[in-house]
């Protein structure tokens, strides 16, 4: 974590890019919203900045609605629950 000064002169904390393995270790069994920095050829996350993390995925979705970064992943760092269904949707806007 590094200190940074926002546009109002307030000192804030900012995560520096972490490797996926580091994210899993630090945020075990949590949902994480990640600004993507590097992916592999199969689009698996290699490195990114953690924007938010929570045991409650709805908190992550709430945070997602408030950010402008379009290059983000939502990942779960634990065993994916058997009753979880994932739906991907993409809409091209003109």
Jmol script that loads the backbone (N, CA, C; Angstrom):
load data "model"
ATOM      1  N   UNK A   1       0.855  -1.169   0.000  1.00  0.00           N
ATOM      2  CA  UNK A   1       0.000   0.000   0.000  1.00  0.00           C
ATOM      3  C   UNK A   1       0.901   1.231   0.000  1.00  0.00           C
ATOM      4  N   UNK A   2       0.503   2.246  -0.763  1.00  0.00           N
ATOM      5  CA  UNK A   2       1.274   3.478  -0.811  1.00  0.00           C
ATOM      6  C   UNK A   2       0.364   4.642  -0.450  1.00  0.00           C
ATOM      7  N   UNK A   3       0.981   5.715   0.042  1.00  0.00           N
ATOM      8  CA  UNK A   3       0.225   6.937   0.303  1.00  0.00           C
ATOM      9  C   UNK A   3       0.159   7.737  -0.981  1.00  0.00           C
ATOM     10  N   UNK A   4      -0.961   8.393  -1.195  1.00  0.00           N
ATOM     11  CA  UNK A   4      -1.085   9.276  -2.341  1.00  0.00           C
ATOM     12  C   UNK A   4      -1.926  10.454  -1.905  1.00  0.00           C
ATOM     13  N   UNK A   5      -1.757  11.582  -2.590  1.00  0.00           N
ATOM     14  CA  UNK A   5      -2.505  12.783  -2.245  1.00  0.00           C
ATOM     15  C   UNK A   5      -3.567  12.992  -3.318  1.00  0.00           C
ATOM     16  N   UNK A   6      -4.835  13.111  -2.890  1.00  0.00           N
ATOM     17  CA  UNK A   6      -5.907  13.312  -3.861  1.00  0.00           C
ATOM     18  C   UNK A   6      -5.961  14.779  -4.294  1.00  0.00           C
ATOM     19  N   UNK A   7      -6.903  15.092  -5.170  1.00  0.00           N
ATOM     20  CA  UNK A   7      -6.963  16.446  -5.725  1.00  0.00           C
ATOM     21  C   UNK A   7      -7.316  17.511  -4.686  1.00  0.00           C
ATOM     22  N   UNK A   8      -7.777  17.087  -3.514  1.00  0.00           N
ATOM     23  CA  UNK A   8      -8.120  18.025  -2.453  1.00  0.00           C
ATOM     24  C   UNK A   8      -7.011  18.138  -1.404  1.00  0.00           C
ATOM     25  N   UNK A   9      -5.877  17.484  -1.672  1.00  0.00           N
ATOM     26  CA  UNK A   9      -4.755  17.541  -0.753  1.00  0.00           C
ATOM     27  C   UNK A   9      -4.842  16.546   0.389  1.00  0.00           C
ATOM     28  N   UNK A  10      -5.842  15.685   0.365  1.00  0.00           N
ATOM     29  CA  UNK A  10      -6.014  14.687   1.420  1.00  0.00           C
ATOM     30  C   UNK A  10      -5.137  13.469   1.120  1.00  0.00           C
ATOM     31  N   UNK A  11      -4.443  12.971   2.127  1.00  0.00           N
ATOM     32  CA  UNK A  11      -3.616  11.778   1.956  1.00  0.00           C
ATOM     33  C   UNK A  11      -4.523  10.556   1.968  1.00  0.00           C
ATOM     34  N   UNK A  12      -4.402   9.736   0.964  1.00  0.00           N
ATOM     35  CA  UNK A  12      -5.200   8.520   0.856  1.00  0.00           C
ATOM     36  C   UNK A  12      -4.264   7.327   0.694  1.00  0.00           C
ATOM     37  N   UNK A  13      -4.809   6.150   0.882  1.00  0.00           N
ATOM     38  CA  UNK A  13      -4.050   4.916   0.694  1.00  0.00           C
ATOM     39  C   UNK A  13      -4.445   4.330  -0.659  1.00  0.00           C
ATOM     40  N   UNK A  14      -3.470   3.829  -1.390  1.00  0.00           N
ATOM     41  CA  UNK A  14      -3.747   3.216  -2.683  1.00  0.00           C
ATOM     42  C   UNK A  14      -2.986   1.897  -2.768  1.00  0.00           C
ATOM     43  N   UNK A  15      -3.701   0.875  -3.182  1.00  0.00           N
ATOM     44  CA  UNK A  15      -3.057  -0.417  -3.403  1.00  0.00           C
ATOM     45  C   UNK A  15      -2.194  -0.324  -4.648  1.00  0.00           C
ATOM     46  N   UNK A  16      -1.038  -0.932  -4.604  1.00  0.00           N
ATOM     47  CA  UNK A  16      -0.230  -1.045  -5.811  1.00  0.00           C
ATOM     48  C   UNK A  16      -0.583  -2.365  -6.476  1.00  0.00           C
ATOM     49  N   UNK A  17      -0.292  -2.475  -7.761  1.00  0.00           N
ATOM     50  CA  UNK A  17      -0.664  -3.676  -8.504  1.00  0.00           C
ATOM     51  C   UNK A  17      -0.138  -4.925  -7.789  1.00  0.00           C
ATOM     52  N   UNK A  18      -1.026  -5.917  -7.707  1.00  0.00           N
ATOM     53  CA  UNK A  18      -0.681  -7.183  -7.046  1.00  0.00           C
ATOM     54  C   UNK A  18      -0.855  -8.316  -8.046  1.00  0.00           C
ATOM     55  N   UNK A  19      -0.059  -9.341  -7.892  1.00  0.00           N
ATOM     56  CA  UNK A  19      -0.238 -10.553  -8.682  1.00  0.00           C
ATOM     57  C   UNK A  19      -1.458 -11.299  -8.150  1.00  0.00           C
ATOM     58  N   UNK A  20      -2.106 -12.077  -9.031  1.00  0.00           N
ATOM     59  CA  UNK A  20      -3.309 -12.817  -8.651  1.00  0.00           C
ATOM     60  C   UNK A  20      -3.068 -13.665  -7.407  1.00  0.00           C
ATOM     61  N   UNK A  21      -1.942 -14.334  -7.330  1.00  0.00           N
ATOM     62  CA  UNK A  21      -1.640 -15.185  -6.182  1.00  0.00           C
ATOM     63  C   UNK A  21      -1.575 -14.374  -4.882  1.00  0.00           C
ATOM     64  N   UNK A  22      -1.063 -13.156  -4.962  1.00  0.00           N
ATOM     65  CA  UNK A  22      -1.001 -12.282  -3.786  1.00  0.00           C
ATOM     66  C   UNK A  22      -2.408 -11.850  -3.357  1.00  0.00           C
ATOM     67  N   UNK A  23      -3.252 -11.563  -4.346  1.00  0.00           N
ATOM     68  CA  UNK A  23      -4.635 -11.176  -4.049  1.00  0.00           C
ATOM     69  C   UNK A  23      -5.354 -12.316  -3.343  1.00  0.00           C
ATOM     70  N   UNK A  24      -5.185 -13.540  -3.848  1.00  0.00           N
ATOM     71  CA  UNK A  24      -5.825 -14.711  -3.234  1.00  0.00           C
ATOM     72  C   UNK A  24      -5.350 -14.887  -1.800  1.00  0.00           C
ATOM     73  N   UNK A  25      -4.052 -14.730  -1.564  1.00  0.00           N
ATOM     74  CA  UNK A  25      -3.512 -14.880  -0.206  1.00  0.00           C
ATOM     75  C   UNK A  25      -4.018 -13.798   0.738  1.00  0.00           C
ATOM     76  N   UNK A  26      -4.070 -12.570   0.270  1.00  0.00           N
ATOM     77  CA  UNK A  26      -4.442 -11.445   1.133  1.00  0.00           C
ATOM     78  C   UNK A  26      -5.945 -11.384   1.402  1.00  0.00           C
ATOM     79  N   UNK A  27      -6.763 -11.746   0.410  1.00  0.00           N
ATOM     80  CA  UNK A  27      -8.214 -11.618   0.522  1.00  0.00           C
ATOM     81  C   UNK A  27      -8.891 -12.985   0.429  1.00  0.00           C
ATOM     82  N   UNK A  28      -8.406 -13.938   1.180  1.00  0.00           N
ATOM     83  CA  UNK A  28      -8.891 -15.318   1.122  1.00  0.00           C
ATOM     84  C   UNK A  28     -10.399 -15.396   1.377  1.00  0.00           C
ATOM     85  N   UNK A  29     -11.072 -16.157   0.513  1.00  0.00           N
ATOM     86  CA  UNK A  29     -12.523 -16.387   0.616  1.00  0.00           C
ATOM     87  C   UNK A  29     -13.341 -15.099   0.580  1.00  0.00           C
ATOM     88  N   UNK A  30     -12.896 -14.155  -0.254  1.00  0.00           N
ATOM     89  CA  UNK A  30     -13.626 -12.900  -0.420  1.00  0.00           C
ATOM     90  C   UNK A  30     -13.871 -12.634  -1.898  1.00  0.00           C
ATOM     91  N   UNK A  31     -14.863 -11.795  -2.162  1.00  0.00           N
ATOM     92  CA  UNK A  31     -15.107 -11.261  -3.494  1.00  0.00           C
ATOM     93  C   UNK A  31     -14.223 -10.037  -3.646  1.00  0.00           C
ATOM     94  N   UNK A  32     -13.583  -9.894  -4.801  1.00  0.00           N
ATOM     95  CA  UNK A  32     -12.712  -8.744  -5.030  1.00  0.00           C
ATOM     96  C   UNK A  32     -13.053  -8.088  -6.363  1.00  0.00           C
ATOM     97  N   UNK A  33     -13.053  -6.770  -6.358  1.00  0.00           N
ATOM     98  CA  UNK A  33     -13.222  -5.965  -7.558  1.00  0.00           C
ATOM     99  C   UNK A  33     -11.830  -5.465  -7.916  1.00  0.00           C
ATOM    100  N   UNK A  34     -11.385  -5.806  -9.112  1.00  0.00           N
ATOM    101  CA  UNK A  34      -9.991  -5.578  -9.483  1.00  0.00           C
ATOM    102  C   UNK A  34      -9.901  -4.775 -10.771  1.00  0.00           C
ATOM    103  N   UNK A  35      -9.113  -3.715 -10.740  1.00  0.00           N
ATOM    104  CA  UNK A  35      -8.763  -2.984 -11.946  1.00  0.00           C
ATOM    105  C   UNK A  35      -7.633  -3.767 -12.613  1.00  0.00           C
ATOM    106  N   UNK A  36      -7.894  -4.269 -13.801  1.00  0.00           N
ATOM    107  CA  UNK A  36      -6.975  -5.195 -14.469  1.00  0.00           C
ATOM    108  C   UNK A  36      -5.762  -4.458 -15.031  1.00  0.00           C
ATOM    109  N   UNK A  37      -4.578  -5.010 -14.736  1.00  0.00           N
ATOM    110  CA  UNK A  37      -3.326  -4.480 -15.287  1.00  0.00           C
ATOM    111  C   UNK A  37      -2.706  -5.452 -16.284  1.00  0.00           C
ATOM    112  N   UNK A  38      -2.771  -6.758 -15.982  1.00  0.00           N
ATOM    113  CA  UNK A  38      -2.217  -7.772 -16.880  1.00  0.00           C
ATOM    114  C   UNK A  38      -3.106  -9.008 -16.876  1.00  0.00           C
ATOM    115  N   UNK A  39      -3.315  -9.582 -18.069  1.00  0.00           N
ATOM    116  CA  UNK A  39      -4.013 -10.859 -18.210  1.00  0.00           C
ATOM    117  C   UNK A  39      -3.169 -11.772 -19.084  1.00  0.00           C
ATOM    118  N   UNK A  40      -3.458 -13.071 -19.032  1.00  0.00           N
ATOM    119  CA  UNK A  40      -2.744 -13.989 -19.915  1.00  0.00           C
ATOM    120  C   UNK A  40      -3.537 -14.174 -21.206  1.00  0.00           C
ATOM    121  N   UNK A  41      -3.049 -15.019 -22.095  1.00  0.00           N
ATOM    122  CA  UNK A  41      -3.698 -15.194 -23.403  1.00  0.00           C
ATOM    123  C   UNK A  41      -5.102 -15.788 -23.291  1.00  0.00           C
ATOM    124  N   UNK A  42      -5.421 -16.403 -22.153  1.00  0.00           N
ATOM    125  CA  UNK A  42      -6.754 -16.967 -21.911  1.00  0.00           C
ATOM    126  C   UNK A  42      -7.626 -16.033 -21.069  1.00  0.00           C
ATOM    127  N   UNK A  43      -7.218 -14.782 -20.943  1.00  0.00           N
ATOM    128  CA  UNK A  43      -7.935 -13.736 -20.211  1.00  0.00           C
ATOM    129  C   UNK A  43      -8.020 -13.986 -18.706  1.00  0.00           C
ATOM    130  N   UNK A  44      -7.127 -14.804 -18.178  1.00  0.00           N
ATOM    131  CA  UNK A  44      -7.047 -14.986 -16.731  1.00  0.00           C
ATOM    132  C   UNK A  44      -6.232 -13.838 -16.144  1.00  0.00           C
ATOM    133  N   UNK A  45      -6.682 -13.347 -15.021  1.00  0.00           N
ATOM    134  CA  UNK A  45      -6.011 -12.239 -14.362  1.00  0.00           C
ATOM    135  C   UNK A  45      -4.613 -12.641 -13.919  1.00  0.00           C
ATOM    136  N   UNK A  46      -3.641 -11.823 -14.248  1.00  0.00           N
ATOM    137  CA  UNK A  46      -2.271 -12.030 -13.782  1.00  0.00           C
ATOM    138  C   UNK A  46      -1.899 -10.981 -12.735  1.00  0.00           C
ATOM    139  N   UNK A  47      -2.376  -9.732 -12.949  1.00  0.00           N
ATOM    140  CA  UNK A  47      -2.002  -8.642 -12.057  1.00  0.00           C
ATOM    141  C   UNK A  47      -3.050  -7.540 -12.111  1.00  0.00           C
ATOM    142  N   UNK A  48      -3.304  -6.910 -10.961  1.00  0.00           N
ATOM    143  CA  UNK A  48      -4.267  -5.820 -10.932  1.00  0.00           C
ATOM    144  C   UNK A  48      -4.271  -5.073  -9.613  1.00  0.00           C
ATOM    145  N   UNK A  49      -5.051  -4.014  -9.575  1.00  0.00           N
ATOM    146  CA  UNK A  49      -5.236  -3.207  -8.363  1.00  0.00           C
ATOM    147  C   UNK A  49      -6.574  -3.580  -7.736  1.00  0.00           C
ATOM    148  N   UNK A  50      -6.555  -3.918  -6.465  1.00  0.00           N
ATOM    149  CA  UNK A  50      -7.801  -4.237  -5.763  1.00  0.00           C
ATOM    150  C   UNK A  50      -8.518  -2.930  -5.439  1.00  0.00           C
ATOM    151  N   UNK A  51      -9.723  -2.790  -5.979  1.00  0.00           N
ATOM    152  CA  UNK A  51     -10.532  -1.593  -5.750  1.00  0.00           C
ATOM    153  C   UNK A  51     -11.386  -1.777  -4.503  1.00  0.00           C
ATOM    154  N   UNK A  52     -11.939  -2.989  -4.340  1.00  0.00           N
ATOM    155  CA  UNK A  52     -12.788  -3.291  -3.189  1.00  0.00           C
ATOM    156  C   UNK A  52     -12.746  -4.788  -2.929  1.00  0.00           C
ATOM    157  N   UNK A  53     -13.020  -5.165  -1.680  1.00  0.00           N
ATOM    158  CA  UNK A  53     -13.095  -6.581  -1.309  1.00  0.00           C
ATOM    159  C   UNK A  53     -14.118  -6.741  -0.199  1.00  0.00           C
ATOM    160  N   UNK A  54     -14.797  -7.885  -0.222  1.00  0.00           N
ATOM    161  CA  UNK A  54     -15.830  -8.136   0.780  1.00  0.00           C
ATOM    162  C   UNK A  54     -16.212  -9.610   0.770  1.00  0.00           C
ATOM    163  N   UNK A  55     -16.703 -10.083   1.897  1.00  0.00           N
ATOM    164  CA  UNK A  55     -17.286 -11.426   1.963  1.00  0.00           C
ATOM    165  C   UNK A  55     -18.667 -11.433   1.300  1.00  0.00           C
ATOM    166  N   UNK A  56     -19.279 -10.251   1.196  1.00  0.00           N
ATOM    167  CA  UNK A  56     -20.623 -10.091   0.631  1.00  0.00           C
ATOM    168  C   UNK A  56     -20.517  -9.566  -0.809  1.00  0.00           C
ATOM    169  N   UNK A  57     -20.877 -10.392  -1.785  1.00  0.00           N
ATOM    170  CA  UNK A  57     -20.705  -9.984  -3.187  1.00  0.00           C
ATOM    171  C   UNK A  57     -21.580  -8.797  -3.559  1.00  0.00           C
ATOM    172  N   UNK A  58     -22.700  -8.592  -2.878  1.00  0.00           N
ATOM    173  CA  UNK A  58     -23.548  -7.442  -3.210  1.00  0.00           C
ATOM    174  C   UNK A  58     -22.823  -6.122  -2.940  1.00  0.00           C
ATOM    175  N   UNK A  59     -21.942  -6.094  -1.958  1.00  0.00           N
ATOM    176  CA  UNK A  59     -21.150  -4.886  -1.696  1.00  0.00           C
ATOM    177  C   UNK A  59     -20.218  -4.590  -2.869  1.00  0.00           C
ATOM    178  N   UNK A  60     -19.708  -5.636  -3.495  1.00  0.00           N
ATOM    179  CA  UNK A  60     -18.825  -5.468  -4.649  1.00  0.00           C
ATOM    180  C   UNK A  60     -19.620  -4.912  -5.830  1.00  0.00           C
ATOM    181  N   UNK A  61     -20.823  -5.432  -6.042  1.00  0.00           N
ATOM    182  CA  UNK A  61     -21.659  -4.934  -7.139  1.00  0.00           C
ATOM    183  C   UNK A  61     -22.038  -3.474  -6.909  1.00  0.00           C
ATOM    184  N   UNK A  62     -22.299  -3.094  -5.669  1.00  0.00           N
ATOM    185  CA  UNK A  62     -22.607  -1.691  -5.360  1.00  0.00           C
ATOM    186  C   UNK A  62     -21.421  -0.795  -5.707  1.00  0.00           C
ATOM    187  N   UNK A  63     -20.232  -1.244  -5.363  1.00  0.00           N
ATOM    188  CA  UNK A  63     -19.017  -0.478  -5.660  1.00  0.00           C
ATOM    189  C   UNK A  63     -18.811  -0.388  -7.175  1.00  0.00           C
ATOM    190  N   UNK A  64     -19.087  -1.472  -7.885  1.00  0.00           N
ATOM    191  CA  UNK A  64     -18.926  -1.496  -9.341  1.00  0.00           C
ATOM    192  C   UNK A  64     -19.772  -0.412 -10.009  1.00  0.00           C
ATOM    193  N   UNK A  65     -20.968  -0.187  -9.486  1.00  0.00           N
ATOM    194  CA  UNK A  65     -21.854   0.827 -10.057  1.00  0.00           C
ATOM    195  C   UNK A  65     -21.310   2.247  -9.898  1.00  0.00           C
ATOM    196  N   UNK A  66     -20.397   2.438  -8.957  1.00  0.00           N
ATOM    197  CA  UNK A  66     -19.889   3.771  -8.652  1.00  0.00           C
ATOM    198  C   UNK A  66     -18.569   4.107  -9.335  1.00  0.00           C
ATOM    199  N   UNK A  67     -17.939   3.131  -9.971  1.00  0.00           N
ATOM    200  CA  UNK A  67     -16.633   3.399 -10.564  1.00  0.00           C
ATOM    201  C   UNK A  67     -16.755   3.609 -12.068  1.00  0.00           C
ATOM    202  N   UNK A  68     -15.763   4.280 -12.629  1.00  0.00           N
ATOM    203  CA  UNK A  68     -15.777   4.570 -14.052  1.00  0.00           C
ATOM    204  C   UNK A  68     -14.836   3.662 -14.834  1.00  0.00           C
ATOM    205  N   UNK A  69     -13.961   2.951 -14.144  1.00  0.00           N
ATOM    206  CA  UNK A  69     -13.009   2.057 -14.805  1.00  0.00           C
ATOM    207  C   UNK A  69     -13.779   0.935 -15.493  1.00  0.00           C
ATOM    208  N   UNK A  70     -13.571   0.760 -16.781  1.00  0.00           N
ATOM    209  CA  UNK A  70     -14.304  -0.266 -17.524  1.00  0.00           C
ATOM    210  C   UNK A  70     -13.505  -1.558 -17.654  1.00  0.00           C
ATOM    211  N   UNK A  71     -12.264  -1.551 -17.225  1.00  0.00           N
ATOM    212  CA  UNK A  71     -11.410  -2.717 -17.353  1.00  0.00           C
ATOM    213  C   UNK A  71     -11.251  -3.373 -15.979  1.00  0.00           C
ATOM    214  N   UNK A  72     -12.345  -3.983 -15.503  1.00  0.00           N
ATOM    215  CA  UNK A  72     -12.346  -4.579 -14.173  1.00  0.00           C
ATOM    216  C   UNK A  72     -12.802  -6.032 -14.221  1.00  0.00           C
ATOM    217  N   UNK A  73     -12.358  -6.773 -13.242  1.00  0.00           N
ATOM    218  CA  UNK A  73     -12.811  -8.145 -13.032  1.00  0.00           C
ATOM    219  C   UNK A  73     -13.425  -8.219 -11.645  1.00  0.00           C
ATOM    220  N   UNK A  74     -14.419  -9.069 -11.497  1.00  0.00           N
ATOM    221  CA  UNK A  74     -14.910  -9.467 -10.183  1.00  0.00           C
ATOM    222  C   UNK A  74     -14.530 -10.922 -10.038  1.00  0.00           C
ATOM    223  N   UNK A  75     -13.782 -11.213  -8.997  1.00  0.00           N
ATOM    224  CA  UNK A  75     -13.293 -12.573  -8.762  1.00  0.00           C
ATOM    225  C   UNK A  75     -13.628 -13.003  -7.338  1.00  0.00           C
ATOM    226  N   UNK A  76     -13.718 -14.300  -7.150  1.00  0.00           N
ATOM    227  CA  UNK A  76     -13.871 -14.868  -5.812  1.00  0.00           C
ATOM    228  C   UNK A  76     -12.592 -15.640  -5.513  1.00  0.00           C
ATOM    229  N   UNK A  77     -12.013 -15.408  -4.339  1.00  0.00           N
ATOM    230  CA  UNK A  77     -10.699 -15.980  -4.037  1.00  0.00           C
ATOM    231  C   UNK A  77     -10.766 -17.328  -3.324  1.00  0.00           C
ATOM    232  N   UNK A  78     -11.946 -17.823  -3.092  1.00  0.00           N
ATOM    233  CA  UNK A  78     -12.099 -19.123  -2.437  1.00  0.00           C
ATOM    234  C   UNK A  78     -12.665 -20.141  -3.399  1.00  0.00           C
ATOM    235  N   UNK A  79     -13.159 -21.234  -2.839  1.00  0.00           N
ATOM    236  CA  UNK A  79     -13.825 -22.256  -3.642  1.00  0.00           C
ATOM    237  C   UNK A  79     -15.174 -21.700  -4.071  1.00  0.00           C
ATOM    238  N   UNK A  80     -15.447 -21.759  -5.357  1.00  0.00           N
ATOM    239  CA  UNK A  80     -16.709 -21.235  -5.872  1.00  0.00           C
ATOM    240  C   UNK A  80     -17.845 -22.115  -5.358  1.00  0.00           C
ATOM    241  N   UNK A  81     -18.858 -21.511  -4.745  1.00  0.00           N
ATOM    242  CA  UNK A  81     -19.992 -22.284  -4.224  1.00  0.00           C
ATOM    243  C   UNK A  81     -20.671 -23.101  -5.326  1.00  0.00           C
ATOM    244  N   UNK A  82     -21.096 -24.313  -4.997  1.00  0.00           N
ATOM    245  CA  UNK A  82     -21.744 -25.194  -5.968  1.00  0.00           C
ATOM    246  C   UNK A  82     -23.037 -24.602  -6.525  1.00  0.00           C
ATOM    247  N   UNK A  83     -23.714 -23.772  -5.731  1.00  0.00           N
ATOM    248  CA  UNK A  83     -24.999 -23.224  -6.173  1.00  0.00           C
ATOM    249  C   UNK A  83     -24.861 -21.877  -6.883  1.00  0.00           C
ATOM    250  N   UNK A  84     -23.640 -21.498  -7.252  1.00  0.00           N
ATOM    251  CA  UNK A  84     -23.411 -20.219  -7.916  1.00  0.00           C
ATOM    252  C   UNK A  84     -23.458 -20.394  -9.432  1.00  0.00           C
ATOM    253  N   UNK A  85     -24.266 -19.592 -10.080  1.00  0.00           N
ATOM    254  CA  UNK A  85     -24.314 -19.559 -11.545  1.00  0.00           C
ATOM    255  C   UNK A  85     -23.734 -18.230 -12.005  1.00  0.00           C
ATOM    256  N   UNK A  86     -22.930 -18.268 -13.047  1.00  0.00           N
ATOM    257  CA  UNK A  86     -22.306 -17.060 -13.569  1.00  0.00           C
ATOM    258  C   UNK A  86     -22.859 -16.791 -14.956  1.00  0.00           C
ATOM    259  N   UNK A  87     -23.325 -15.575 -15.157  1.00  0.00           N
ATOM    260  CA  UNK A  87     -23.861 -15.173 -16.447  1.00  0.00           C
ATOM    261  C   UNK A  87     -23.015 -14.011 -16.953  1.00  0.00           C
ATOM    262  N   UNK A  88     -22.531 -14.125 -18.172  1.00  0.00           N
ATOM    263  CA  UNK A  88     -21.762 -13.051 -18.786  1.00  0.00           C
ATOM    264  C   UNK A  88     -22.636 -12.363 -19.824  1.00  0.00           C
ATOM    265  N   UNK A  89     -22.592 -11.047 -19.828  1.00  0.00           N
ATOM    266  CA  UNK A  89     -23.398 -10.285 -20.765  1.00  0.00           C
ATOM    267  C   UNK A  89     -22.575  -9.109 -21.266  1.00  0.00           C
ATOM    268  N   UNK A  90     -22.612  -8.891 -22.554  1.00  0.00           N
ATOM    269  CA  UNK A  90     -21.881  -7.751 -23.134  1.00  0.00           C
ATOM    270  C   UNK A  90     -22.800  -7.078 -24.140  1.00  0.00           C
ATOM    271  N   UNK A  91     -22.868  -5.773 -24.069  1.00  0.00           N
ATOM    272  CA  UNK A  91     -23.678  -5.021 -25.017  1.00  0.00           C
ATOM    273  C   UNK A  91     -22.830  -3.906 -25.595  1.00  0.00           C
ATOM    274  N   UNK A  92     -22.673  -3.902 -26.886  1.00  0.00           N
ATOM    275  CA  UNK A  92     -21.923  -2.854 -27.566  1.00  0.00           C
ATOM    276  C   UNK A  92     -22.801  -1.623 -27.656  1.00  0.00           C
ATOM    277  N   UNK A  93     -22.305  -0.503 -27.153  1.00  0.00           N
ATOM    278  CA  UNK A  93     -23.081   0.731 -27.264  1.00  0.00           C
ATOM    279  C   UNK A  93     -22.410   1.657 -28.263  1.00  0.00           C
ATOM    280  N   UNK A  94     -23.206   2.350 -28.981  1.00  0.00           N
ATOM    281  CA  UNK A  94     -22.671   3.248 -30.024  1.00  0.00           C
ATOM    282  C   UNK A  94     -22.802   4.682 -29.586  1.00  0.00           C
TER     283      UNK A  94
END
end "model"
wireframe off; spacefill off
backbone 0.3
color backbone group
